[in-house]
Amino acid sequence: MNFYNIQSDIANKIISENAGITYLQFLEKEIETFLNSKKRKDMVDAYNYLIGNHDILKRKRGLWTSNDSFVESKRLPNNKIVDNQYAKVVEQKTNYLFARELTIECKNKEFEGKIKSLFDKRFIRIFRKLGENSINYGIGWLYIYIENDKINFKNFAPYEVLPFWKDEEQTLLDMVVRVYTIEEYKINGKEDIIKVEVYNKDNVDYYTYDGRLNFENSKSYIDLKDNNKQVNFNNIPIIPFKSSSREQPLLNSVKSLQDSLNLIKSNFVNYMEEDPRTTWIVLKGYGEQDLEIFKRNMAEYGILKIDSYETGAGVETLKIEVDANNYTIIINMLKKSIIENANAFDVKDERLANNPNQMNIRSMYSDIDLASNGLEIEFQCSLEIFFEFCAMYFKILENKDFFNEKVEVTFNKDQLLNSSEIIQDLVSSYGMLSKETILSKHPYVKDVEEELQRIAKEETIQVDDKYPNH
């Protein structure tokens, strides 16, 4: 017996064209492919590198034997240093565009006020995480639902989400499958359980997955206190927020550089800790017959046994100098390359020295600014869909019609400013620009409307003081 409705155009099409395949079999094949896909692996790698789980931590040191097998050596220093420049640039790019509150404007002041009420501190935190996901994974996913008459928002981890698109441009969703793992307590202890959620136009279906899907239950996106009120969004309330049309994790651009940086630093500390790499003991007249023993002595003990028929037996040392300057040059080069390939900026840039002017500051921010402009375009498109769902919410709960209202959102980028220079330019523009425009560009003004009200109040007081009986 089927407890679910097939509301996916793609699923219906595939099932109708392939006799014998069921809806669940279709989903099972897609989930298996997704879990083993390179795209998901890249996202999992991005997650691991962000939290510091880098490939260098799996490194082993040892020797290759004559039969091409690797033998790990416990005697060799094996430092595994993670210099997480990747996490630094993700944090930098996220804060650049999402650290400051958004500026929201709408001609309909009632709708503007309601939208601003939704953008509380909790939502700002959710939205910032959404931005971080988009930068780190190439895409973020925001889930919208109504529970007890209150609209709620939730981020989905991108490596858990399998989207089914209606169009080649990947702008319209036909169905969304979420696959994630939870821990459940059993008689014999904790056990990992794979959960699957299938989001379609009208509701979400819940399953467990063990290679086969096992249906649990279904749930509507809208849970109202008034049970007699039957309403729905009529669209999947999951919105993609892309970093670009490529949806490429940032790590793909810098992973080899980050791995090289970790390796160089780890090798340098290894060389500093082990005498065999800096000072070799040469034993003359004690030739070694076995090549593998010879190699192990070199690697683990720093000893070279050689035949010396001319000079006879003896002991000498061979010093190998490790030039720290070479490491410093390579490390600095790698760090700079990570910044450039990630389209970030260097806070130690020489252009920031000696009270930089606004042109120097803009030059330093040029790469991150260009990248953030592209991301902002993608987010503006997704926010249009977001505001449509908000309008649906107010229609359902308050019977208010805001569907044709346009909301303007400004991302306030977090960058260094030469405030004195900007203020001087604004003062010079007085008379050519409106007071509202000048205030909107002023570095010390956060709320233009509030500042205009303060100015009007001060002007009224000044008039009253000058003309007390007017």
N, C-alpha and C positions, 0 to 999 in steps of 0.2 A: 504494500500500500504506500502511495506517495503522499508525504505530508508537506510538500513544497510546491510552489508555482514557478514554472519556468518563465521568467520575465526578462530574459536576455535575448535580444535579437540575434546575437552571434551564436549563442548556444542553440537556439532553435534552428538556425540555418545549418549548422554543422550536423546536428542530430538528424534533420530531415534529409541531408545529402549522404549520410553514412548509416545505412540500415544496420541495426543491431547494436549501435552505441547508445547508451542511456545518458540522461543528464548527469547523474552521479559519476559515471565512467568518464565522461567528458571533463568534469571538474577534477577528478583524480589524476588524469593524465596531465592536465595543465598544472596542477599543484606540484606533481613530481618533477616536471620540466622546470618549473620556477625555482624549486628548492635546490636544483643542481645547476642553475644557470650562471653564466659568467657575470651577468649584470648584478645578480644578487650577491655573488661573491665579492664583487668590487665594493658594494655597499657595506657588507660585513667587514671588509678590510678597512674601509673608511671609519667605521665605528671603532674598530680595534686601535687604529692609529690615533684617533682622537683621544682615547683614554690611556694611551701609552703602551698598548700591547703590540710592539713592533716585531718584525721578523728577526731582529738581532737577538731577541730573547730566546730563540730556538737554536742559536748557534752552538756548534760543538767543535772542539779542536782535537786533532789526532793525526793519524797517518793512514795513507792508502797502502795496502799490502800488494804483493806481486799478483795476487788473483783479483785485484780491483775491488776488494772489500775494505770498508772504512773501520778503523779501530780507534775509538775515542780514548784520549789520554787524560787522566785525572791529574797528572803532574804539571801540565801546561796551564799557565794563567789563562783564564777565559772570561775576561770582563765583558759585560753586556750592557753597554752604556746607551741609554736612550736620551738624546738631546731633542726633545719634541718641538721642533720648529713648526711642524705641521699644525699642532693644536694651537700654537701661537697665532698663525696666520688665519685660521678659522675663527678664533676669538676676535681677532682684529677686524676681519671683514664683517663679522656679525655685528659687533659694536658700532662699526662705522655707519651702518644703515639702520640698525634696530635698537640702539641704546637709548635714543631720545624718543619721547612721545610723538605720535603722529599728530599732524594738524588736520582737523576734519572740518570741512565747510560744506554747507548745503543751503540753497535758497529757502527751502522749507525749514524754518528754525525749529519747528516741533520735531521733525524727523532728525535734524542735526542733534538736538538735545537727547533724543532717545538713543541714537547711535553712540554718542559720547558716554551715556550711562552704561552701555555695554562694554565700553573700553575701560574697564576698571583695572586695578593693579594685577588682579589674577589673569585677566585676558592679555594684558601687556606682556606678562611673563610667558603665556602660551604663545603669543605672536612672535616674541623674540626666539623662542625655541623653534617655531616654525621656520623662521629665517635661518637659524643655524642648520636645521635639517636640509633646507634647500641648498645652502652653500656646501655643506659637507657631503650630502648624498646626491645632489643634482636635482632633487625634488623633495617637497614636503607635502604632507597630507593633513588637512583639517577636517574633522568630523563634527557635524552639527546635529544636535538632537534636543528635543523638548521633554523635560521630566518635571512632573508636578507644576506645570504651567510656567516653568522657567527654562529659558534657552541655555544650553550648555555647549561647550567647545572642548575638543580633545585632539591632541596630536597622535597620529599613528607613526610608528617607526617605519621609515620607507622600505627597509629590507624585509618587512612583514607584508607589504602590500603588492598584490598582483592585479593591475588594472586591465579591464577589457574596454577598448576604445571603439567608438562608433565611426570615427573618421580617421583618415591618414594623418591629418595634422595633430591628432591626439589632443583635441580640445573638448570633446563630448564623451562622457562616460556611459557605457552600456551596462557594466557590472563591475563590482570591485570585490576581490577575495582577499581576506586578511588571514595570514597563517602565522601563528605564534605559539610559544611553548610556555607552559606554567608548571609549577611543582605542586603535586598533590600528595597528601600523606596517606599511605596504605599500611596494611598490617606489617609488612616487612620494611617499612621506612618510606622515605620520599621517592617519588617517581615522576619523571618528566612526561607530561601529557601534551600532545599537539592539538591545539584548538584551531578551528576554521570558522570564519564568519563570512557569509556571502551576502553582500549588499546589492539589492536590486531596487527597482523604482519605488516599490511600496513598503518593503520591510527588509529585515535582516534575518537570515537563517543561520542557526548555530549547529556546528558539528564537532565531533572529535575525529581525529585522523590517525590511522595506524597503517597507512598504505591503502586503506579503504575509508570512505566517509561514513560516519554513523550519525544520523540525524538526532538532534536533541530537542530543539524548539525554535519557534519564530517569535519575532517581536517587532512592533511598530516603531517608527522613528519618533512618534509623538505620543506622549503619555500625559493626558489631561486629568485634572481632578474631576471634571464633569465627564463621566463615562458615556453619557448619551451623545456627546459631541464627537462625531466621526469625521476626522480631517486627516490630511496627509500633505506632504511636500510635493508629491507628484514628480519628484526628481531625486536622484541619489544625493543625499546631503553630505557628500564628501568632495572637497575642493582640492585640486592639485595646485601647488604653488611651486613653479619651476624656477631654477636658476637661469636656464636658457633653454632653447629648443632642443639642445643636445642631451639634456638631463644627465650630464656627466659628473660623477663625483670629483671633487677638487683633488682628491688624492691621486687620481689618474695622471695628473699633470706634474706631480712632484714626488711620487713614491720612490723612484730610483735615486733621486737626490737625497731624500731623507734617509734611505737605507745606507747610502754612501757616507753620509755624515756620521751616522751611528757607528758604522764599521771603522772609519778613520779614527774616531775618538777611542773606540774600544781597543783597536790595534796599538795605538800610541801608549795607552796605559799598560797593555800587555807587555810591550817592549821595555817599559820602564820597570816592570816587576820581575822580569826574568833575565838573569845573567846570561843564559845560553844564547840570547839574541844580541847581546852587546859585547860579551867577552867569551871567546871560544878557547878551550884548552886543547892544545895539539899534542898528542902522545906519539912520539916518533919511535919506530921500531916495534909497534904493537899492531900490526896490520890485522884488519878484521875480514874474515872470509865471507860471512853472511851479510848480504846487502841490506836486508831488513833490520838486522841488529845495528848495522852501521847508521841507517837512517834514524832509528829510534834513539840511539846515543846522541846524534846531532840534535834531534828535536827536544828530547826530554832532559838530557844532561849537559848539552853543549860541549861534547867531547868528540874530537876527531882522532881516530886511530889510524895511523898510516905507516907503511913500510919505509924505512930510511936506511938503505944499505951503505950510503956514503958517510953519513955523520953518526950512525949508530943510534942507540936509544937516547931519549931525552924528553923534556917537557917544555913547551913554549905556550904563550898566550897570543891570541889574535883578537885585537880590539876592533869592534865595529861601531862607529859613531852614529847615533840617532840624532838627526838635526831637527830640533823642535820647530824651527822657523818654517821648514817645509810643511809640517803639519798645520801650522797656523795659517799659512797662505791657502792651503787646500780647504781648511775648515771655513775660512772667511769667504772663499769663492763659492762653496756649496751653500752657505747661508744666504748669500746674495742671490744665487740662482733660484733658491726656493722662493724668496720674496718676489723675484721677477716673474717666475712661472706661475705663481699663485695670484698674480696681480694684486699684491699687497704693497706696503710701504715700509721703509726702513726708518725707525724712530731715531736712529743715530746718524741719519743723513747729514752731511756737511752743510747742506743748504739751510738747516735749522739753526746754525750757529750765528752768534752776533746779531740778535734781534732781526730775524728774517722779515722781508717785506711780503705782501700778499701774493706777489707773482711767484716768489720762491716756494711759498707754501703750496700754491696751486700746482706748481710743477712737480713737487714731491708726491702729491696726492693724485696725479694724473691717471696712473694705471688703475688704482683701486676705484677711482671715480668713474672711469669708463666702464669697468666691470659692474659696478653697482648700478649704473644707469640702465644696463641691459636687464639686470635682475629686477630693478624697479618697474620696468615696463611689464615684465611677466606678472609681478605682484599686483600691479594696477588692474590688469585684466582679470585676475582671480578675485580681487576685491569687489569688482562689479558683481560677480556671481554671489559673493558673500553678502553684499547688501541686499540682493534679491531675496536671499533666505531670511535676512533680518526683516525685510518688508513682509514676507509671508508670516513670520512670527507675530508681528504686530497686527496683522490682519486677522489671524486666528484668535489671538488673545483679547484684542481690543477693538476689532473690526475697523481698524484704521487703514486707509488706502495710501500707501507710499510707493507704489510700484513704479511710477513714472518719475520719481525724484532722483536727481543726479547728485552723487556725493563726491566731492573733490578731496583727495587725500594727498597730503604733502609729507614726504619722508624728510625728516630733519637730520641731515648727516652730521656725524660727530667728528669734526675735524678742527685742527688748530686754526685760530684766526688771529690776524693782526687787528685787534679791536680798534685801536686808535685810528688806523688807516681807513677802516670801514666807516667809522663814525664821521670822520672828516669828509669822506665822499658823500655820505648821506646829508650832512649839513650843507654841502655845496649844491645838493640837488633840491634843497628846500625852495618851493615856489614853482619848480618844474614837475614835481611829483606830489601826489596827494599825501596827506599826513598818514593815512592808513597804510599806503605802500611803503613809506619810509619806516614806519614802526615795524612792519612785517619783516624788514631786512635788518633791523637793529639787533646787534648781538646780545643786548641785555633785556630784550622784550620777549617774554614767553607767550603771553596771551594778548593779542592785538586789541580785541574787544574790551577786555578789562582795562588795558592801558588807555584806550580812548575815553572810557568812562572816567578814569582818574583825571585825565587832562581836562575834560569838560567840567568836572567838579571843581578843580583848582581854578579854572577860568571864571566860574560862577562866583567863587569866594573872592577872587581879586576884584570882580566888578562890584560886589556887595561892599567890599572895603573902601573902594574908591568913590562909589555913589551910594552911601548908606540909605538914602531916602528915595531911591529911584523906584 
